[in-house]
Amino acid sequence: MKLKNIYSVLLIVFSANTFAQSGDTLHFKGETHFKNIQQLTFGGDNAEAYFSPDGKSIVFQKTSPKEGIPCDQIYSGKLPKKGKKFEYKLVSTGKGRTTCAYFMPDNKHILYASTHLADSACPPVPDRSVIKKYVWPLYDGFDIFIADLNGKITKQLTNNPGYDAEATVSPKGDKIIFTSTRNGDIDLYLMDMDGSNVKQITNDLGYDGGAWFSPDGTKIVWRASRPTSDEDVKEYKDLLAKGLVAPTKMEVFTANAAGSDVKQITNLGNANWAPNFDHTGKRIIFASNHEYKRGFPFNLYMINIDGTGLTKLSRDGGFDAFPMFSPNGKKLIFSSNRNNGGTRDTNLFIVDWVE
């Protein structure tokens, strides 16, 4: 998980030729851990698909101007049986921009961030011709909400100036972790399920985001940047003052659920992000472009929680990211450019996981 519309933004920097090289295929040679791959969506930008606690449904975000969805909205649907079409419905308001949806423990409600209270229109994207850097926007209008599966908002959890988003829920059902700029930096926070007892748990300068709990709820994993040189620190602070962050240098970190015992798991360079635990809690799956000096493709990798055993999982020549294992570890869902006919479409794919 998760910064708004990262997949769409990333795709802008790729050339049309890059996508054509990916080829119209579902399964690439060397993807030995994937079996019975199934494409769930067809067209637009579909990403951040995450399983419900019972493993029967997913929630995800979608942008598709051709379908009248100018910026991301949240959708949910039950996973289809083999050979059946994936049916899904809108569960956000249809206003503003949304991001980072996640199921609540009851399987009946979802958590997501939205800008709809700040403005019903889609917020503007950064003008990269002026900024001349690859950046992500941190929209101040984002707050975190709970809604039922019919789209009715039942509770607003945050109401603070600044960016509040990228929330996930502990399997214990007692805590929500999220990213916020409320202290002037981009840090991780914990709160109770009703939004109370907010506690900051990261303090180092840099972007901390996209955090997930381990299956037993005792640990967290997230992506972080750690600017250290005077030049990097200045660039980071200058962009942050404009509500932006450059995510080109990120590594994977872990800690205990309350934020103690922080460990850097990867030291690969480039962008290592969208980390998540496997169903055992002993391995971490994530997306990375560390093999490529030009910054793409992005592929999926797995690493042991102690930083050993790095394994490349996917082989798409474009973009593979946002991986999540089903609760029983038998399925893996992710977003990819594969089989998109040479377009910039990003779709959802689900596979049987093979050890």
C-alpha positions as CSV (number, residue, x, y, z in Angstrom):
1,M,0.0,0.0,0.0
2,K,0.0,2.8,-0.9
3,L,0.2,6.4,-2.2
4,K,-2.4,7.8,-4.3
5,N,-2.5,6.7,-7.9
6,I,1.2,5.6,-7.8
7,Y,0.6,3.1,-10.5
8,S,-0.9,5.7,-12.9
9,V,1.9,8.1,-12.2
10,L,4.6,5.5,-12.7
11,L,3.2,4.5,-16.0
12,I,3.5,8.0,-17.3
13,V,7.2,7.7,-17.2
14,F,7.3,4.6,-19.3
15,S,7.4,4.7,-23.1
16,A,4.9,3.0,-25.3
17,N,7.6,0.7,-26.5
18,T,8.2,-0.5,-23.0
19,F,4.7,-1.6,-22.7
20,A,4.7,-3.3,-26.1
21,Q,7.7,-5.3,-25.0
22,S,5.7,-6.8,-22.1
23,G,3.6,-8.8,-24.6
24,D,0.1,-9.9,-24.3
25,T,0.5,-12.8,-22.0
26,L,-0.8,-13.7,-18.6
27,H,2.1,-15.8,-17.4
28,F,5.8,-15.1,-18.1
29,K,8.5,-17.7,-18.2
30,G,10.3,-18.0,-14.9
31,E,7.2,-17.2,-12.8
32,T,7.4,-20.6,-11.2
33,H,5.4,-19.6,-8.0
34,F,2.4,-18.7,-10.1
35,K,-0.2,-21.2,-11.3
36,N,-3.7,-20.8,-12.8
37,I,-3.4,-17.1,-13.3
38,Q,-6.7,-15.3,-13.8
39,Q,-7.2,-11.7,-15.0
40,L,-10.0,-10.1,-13.0
41,T,-10.3,-6.6,-14.6
42,F,-10.0,-5.4,-18.1
43,G,-9.1,-1.7,-18.8
44,G,-8.3,1.4,-16.8
45,D,-6.0,1.5,-13.8
46,N,-6.9,-1.1,-11.2
47,A,-4.7,-1.5,-8.2
48,E,-4.4,-2.0,-4.4
49,A,-6.6,-5.0,-4.4
50,Y,-6.8,-6.6,-0.9
51,F,-8.5,-9.7,0.4
52,S,-11.3,-9.7,3.0
53,P,-10.6,-11.5,6.2
54,D,-12.5,-14.6,5.0
55,G,-10.6,-14.5,1.6
56,K,-13.8,-14.5,-0.4
57,S,-13.9,-10.8,-1.6
58,I,-11.5,-8.0,-2.5
59,V,-11.6,-4.3,-2.3
60,F,-9.6,-2.1,-4.8
61,Q,-9.3,1.3,-6.4
62,K,-10.0,2.1,-10.0
63,T,-9.5,5.0,-12.4
64,S,-10.9,4.8,-15.9
65,P,-11.9,8.0,-17.7
66,K,-13.5,5.9,-20.5
67,E,-15.9,4.6,-17.9
68,G,-16.5,8.0,-16.3
69,I,-14.1,7.5,-13.4
70,P,-11.7,10.4,-13.7
71,C,-9.7,9.6,-10.6
72,D,-9.6,6.7,-8.2
73,Q,-12.8,5.4,-6.5
74,I,-13.1,2.3,-4.3
75,Y,-14.8,-0.9,-5.6
76,S,-15.5,-4.2,-4.0
77,G,-16.7,-7.6,-5.2
78,K,-16.7,-11.3,-4.4
79,L,-14.0,-13.4,-6.2
80,P,-15.5,-15.4,-9.0
81,K,-15.4,-19.1,-9.5
82,K,-13.1,-20.3,-12.3
83,G,-14.3,-19.2,-15.7
84,K,-16.8,-16.7,-14.3
85,K,-16.6,-12.9,-14.7
86,F,-15.5,-10.8,-11.7
87,E,-18.4,-8.5,-10.8
88,Y,-17.8,-5.5,-8.5
89,K,-19.6,-2.3,-7.4
90,L,-18.7,1.2,-6.2
91,V,-18.4,1.4,-2.4
92,S,-16.9,5.0,-2.1
93,T,-18.9,8.2,-2.6
94,G,-17.9,8.7,-6.2
95,K,-16.7,12.2,-5.3
96,G,-13.1,13.5,-4.7
97,R,-10.2,11.1,-4.9
98,T,-9.9,8.0,-2.8
99,T,-7.1,5.6,-1.9
100,C,-6.0,2.7,0.3
101,A,-9.1,0.6,1.0
102,Y,-9.0,-2.2,3.5
103,F,-11.6,-4.6,4.9
104,M,-12.6,-4.3,8.6
105,P,-12.5,-7.5,10.6
106,D,-16.3,-8.1,10.3
107,N,-16.1,-8.6,6.5
108,K,-19.0,-6.1,6.3
109,H,-17.2,-2.7,6.3
110,I,-14.2,-1.2,4.6
111,L,-11.7,1.5,5.6
112,Y,-10.5,4.0,3.0
113,A,-9.1,7.5,2.6
114,S,-11.0,10.2,0.6
115,T,-10.8,13.9,-0.3
116,H,-14.6,14.2,-0.9
117,L,-15.2,16.4,2.1
118,A,-12.5,18.9,1.0
119,D,-13.8,19.0,-2.7
120,S,-16.1,16.8,-4.7
121,A,-13.9,17.2,-7.7
122,C,-10.7,15.2,-8.3
123,P,-7.7,17.2,-6.9
124,P,-5.2,18.4,-9.5
125,V,-2.1,16.2,-10.2
126,P,1.4,17.8,-9.9
127,D,2.7,19.6,-12.9
128,R,5.9,17.7,-13.6
129,S,6.9,20.0,-16.4
130,V,7.3,22.7,-13.7
131,I,8.6,20.5,-10.9
132,K,10.9,18.5,-13.2
133,K,11.0,15.6,-10.7
134,Y,9.1,12.4,-10.3
135,V,6.9,13.0,-7.3
136,W,3.8,11.8,-5.4
137,P,1.2,14.3,-4.2
138,L,0.2,14.3,-0.5
139,Y,-3.3,15.8,-0.7
140,D,-4.3,17.7,2.5
141,G,-7.9,16.8,1.9
142,F,-7.4,13.1,2.6
143,D,-9.1,11.8,5.7
144,I,-9.9,8.2,6.7
145,F,-13.5,6.8,6.7
146,I,-15.3,3.6,7.4
147,A,-18.2,2.6,5.1
148,D,-20.4,-0.5,4.7
149,L,-20.4,-2.5,1.5
150,N,-23.3,-0.5,0.1
151,G,-21.2,2.6,0.2
152,K,-22.7,4.3,3.3
153,I,-20.1,6.0,5.4
154,T,-20.6,5.0,9.0
155,K,-17.8,6.8,10.6
156,Q,-15.0,9.4,10.0
157,L,-11.9,8.4,11.8
158,T,-9.6,11.4,11.1
159,N,-10.3,15.1,10.9
160,N,-7.0,16.8,11.0
161,P,-5.1,19.3,8.7
162,G,-2.8,17.4,6.4
163,Y,-2.6,14.1,4.7
164,D,-4.2,11.1,6.5
165,A,-4.3,7.9,4.4
166,E,-2.6,4.5,3.8
167,A,-4.5,2.7,6.6
168,T,-4.6,-1.0,7.3
169,V,-6.1,-3.0,10.2
170,S,-4.4,-5.3,12.7
171,P,-5.7,-8.9,12.4
172,K,-6.2,-8.7,16.2
173,G,-9.0,-6.2,15.4
174,D,-7.7,-3.7,17.9
175,K,-5.6,-1.1,16.0
176,I,-5.4,0.8,12.7
177,I,-2.0,1.9,11.3
178,F,-1.9,4.9,9.0
179,T,0.3,7.6,7.5
180,S,-0.1,11.2,8.3
181,T,1.7,14.6,7.8
182,R,0.1,16.1,10.9
183,N,3.5,16.6,12.6
184,G,5.1,18.3,9.6
185,D,6.8,15.0,8.4
186,I,5.4,11.9,6.9
187,D,5.1,9.3,9.7
188,L,3.3,6.2,10.8
189,Y,0.6,6.4,13.5
190,L,-1.6,3.9,15.4
191,M,-5.1,4.5,16.5
192,D,-7.9,2.5,18.1
193,M,-10.7,1.2,15.8
194,D,-12.9,4.2,16.6
195,G,-10.1,6.7,15.7
196,S,-9.2,7.4,19.3
197,N,-5.8,7.1,21.1
198,V,-3.7,8.3,18.2
199,K,0.0,7.6,18.7
200,Q,3.0,8.4,16.5
201,I,5.3,5.5,16.1
202,T,8.0,6.6,13.6
203,N,10.2,9.7,14.1
204,D,13.1,9.6,11.7
205,L,13.1,12.2,8.9
206,G,11.7,10.8,5.7
207,Y,8.6,9.2,4.2
208,D,7.1,6.3,6.2
209,G,4.1,4.7,4.6
210,G,2.2,1.8,3.3
211,A,2.4,-0.2,6.6
212,W,0.9,-3.6,7.2
213,F,0.6,-5.8,10.2
214,S,1.9,-9.4,10.3
215,P,-0.7,-12.2,10.4
216,D,-0.5,-12.5,14.2
217,G,-0.6,-8.7,14.6
218,T,2.8,-8.5,16.5
219,K,4.9,-6.8,13.8
220,I,4.6,-4.2,11.1
221,V,6.3,-3.8,7.7
222,W,6.4,-0.6,5.7
223,R,8.4,1.4,3.1
224,A,10.5,4.4,4.0
225,S,12.9,6.9,2.6
226,R,15.8,8.2,4.8
227,P,17.4,11.3,3.3
228,T,20.8,11.8,5.0
229,S,22.9,14.1,2.8
230,D,22.4,17.9,3.1
231,E,21.2,17.9,-0.5
232,D,18.8,15.1,-0.1
233,V,17.4,16.5,3.2
234,K,16.9,19.9,1.5
235,E,15.1,18.3,-1.5
236,Y,12.9,16.3,0.8
237,K,11.9,19.3,3.0
238,D,11.3,21.6,0.0
239,L,9.0,19.1,-1.7
240,L,7.2,18.3,1.5
241,A,6.5,22.0,2.0
242,K,4.6,21.8,-1.3
243,G,2.7,18.7,-0.4
244,L,4.9,16.4,-2.4
245,V,7.4,13.6,-1.9
246,A,9.9,12.0,-4.3
247,P,9.6,8.2,-3.9
248,T,12.5,7.1,-5.9
249,K,14.6,5.9,-3.0
250,M,12.8,3.6,-0.6
251,E,13.6,0.5,1.4
252,V,11.6,-2.0,3.4
253,F,11.5,-1.8,7.2
254,T,10.0,-3.8,10.0
255,A,9.3,-3.2,13.7
256,N,7.2,-4.5,16.5
257,A,3.5,-3.4,16.2
258,A,4.0,-0.5,18.6
259,G,7.0,0.8,16.7
260,S,9.9,-0.6,18.7
261,D,12.9,-2.7,17.4
262,V,13.0,-1.0,13.9
263,K,15.0,-3.0,11.4
264,Q,15.9,-2.2,7.8
265,I,15.2,-5.3,5.8
266,T,16.3,-4.3,2.3
267,N,19.3,-2.3,1.1
268,L,18.8,-2.6,-2.6
269,G,18.6,0.9,-3.9
270,N,16.0,2.5,-6.1
271,A,12.4,2.1,-5.0
272,N,11.4,-0.9,-2.9
273,W,7.8,-0.6,-1.8
274,A,4.3,-2.1,-1.3
275,P,5.7,-4.6,1.2
276,N,3.4,-7.2,2.8
277,F,3.9,-10.3,4.9
278,D,3.1,-13.7,3.6
279,H,0.6,-15.8,5.6
280,T,3.3,-17.3,7.8
281,G,4.7,-13.9,8.8
282,K,8.2,-15.1,8.1
283,R,8.6,-13.6,4.6
284,I,7.9,-10.3,3.0
285,I,6.6,-9.8,-0.5
286,F,7.2,-6.4,-2.2
287,A,7.6,-4.5,-5.5
288,S,11.0,-3.2,-6.7
289,N,12.9,-1.7,-9.6
290,H,16.3,-2.2,-8.0
291,E,17.6,-4.3,-10.9
292,Y,17.1,-1.6,-13.4
293,K,19.1,1.7,-13.5
294,R,16.5,3.3,-15.7
295,G,13.9,2.8,-13.0
296,F,11.7,0.2,-14.6
297,P,10.4,-2.5,-14.9
298,F,8.9,-3.1,-11.5
299,N,8.7,-6.7,-10.4
300,L,7.6,-8.7,-7.4
301,Y,10.2,-10.1,-5.0
302,M,10.2,-12.1,-1.7
303,I,12.6,-11.9,1.2
304,N,12.9,-13.5,4.6
305,I,12.1,-11.3,7.5
306,D,15.7,-11.3,8.5
307,G,16.7,-9.9,5.1
308,T,18.1,-13.1,3.6
309,G,16.8,-15.2,0.7
310,L,15.9,-12.5,-1.8
311,T,13.9,-14.2,-4.6
312,K,12.5,-12.7,-7.8
313,L,8.9,-13.8,-8.4
314,S,7.5,-12.0,-11.4
315,R,8.9,-11.2,-14.9
316,D,6.6,-8.7,-16.5
317,G,8.6,-6.1,-18.5
318,G,6.3,-3.3,-17.3
319,F,4.8,-3.1,-13.9
320,D,3.9,-5.7,-11.2
321,A,3.0,-4.4,-7.7
322,F,0.6,-4.3,-4.8
323,P,0.9,-8.0,-3.9
324,M,-1.2,-9.6,-1.2
325,F,-1.6,-13.2,-0.1
326,S,-5.0,-14.6,0.8
327,P,-5.4,-15.3,4.5
328,N,-4.7,-19.0,4.0
329,G,-1.7,-18.3,1.7
330,K,-3.1,-20.3,-1.2
331,K,-3.8,-17.3,-3.5
332,L,-1.8,-14.2,-4.4
333,I,-3.4,-11.1,-5.9
334,F,-1.5,-8.2,-7.6
335,S,-1.6,-5.4,-10.2
336,S,0.2,-5.7,-13.5
337,N,0.5,-4.3,-17.0
338,R,0.6,-7.7,-18.5
339,N,-1.9,-8.7,-21.2
340,N,-2.9,-5.0,-21.8
341,G,-2.5,-5.0,-25.6
342,G,0.4,-2.5,-25.5
343,T,-1.7,0.1,-23.6
344,R,-1.1,1.7,-20.3
345,D,-3.8,-0.3,-18.6
346,T,-3.1,-1.8,-15.2
347,N,-5.3,-4.7,-14.2
348,L,-5.8,-7.1,-11.3
349,F,-4.6,-10.7,-11.5
350,I,-5.0,-13.6,-9.0
351,V,-2.9,-16.8,-9.0
352,D,-2.6,-20.0,-7.1
353,W,0.6,-19.7,-5.0
354,V,3.2,-22.5,-5.6
355,E,6.0,-23.0,-3.0
